[in-house]
Amino acid sequence: MPDSIYDIKDAADYLGVKPVTVKYHLYVVRDLVPDRYIGRSPCFSQETLDAFQERKRPPGRPSKPK
């Protein structure tokens, strides 16, 4: 069975963020690299999205050191 392939909207649903956030990490920060392109649309595998989610920093401000 082939791996699941996600476009930007599906990747956003899988990661629990908005599509604009996926585009931000794809085009501005460049820490999300697509596995392939179908036409001009980037596509991601589930493994790529899982690895991205593991290394992404958590939301919010860092806590102050004590």
LINKAHU-V975176 format. One record per backbone hydrogen bond with DSSP energy under -0.5 kcal/mol. CO is the residue of the C=O (numbers start at 1). NH is the residue of the N-H. If there is no record, write none. Layout:
co	nh
CO	NH
CO	NH
//
This chain:
co	nh
4	46
6	44
7	11
8	12
9	13
10	14
11	15
12	16
12	17
18	21
18	22
19	23
20	24
21	25
22	26
23	27
23	28
24	28
24	29
24	30
25	31
25	32
31	33
36	43
37	39
38	40
38	41
41	38
43	35
43	36
44	6
45	49
46	50
47	51
48	52
49	53
50	54
51	55
52	56
//
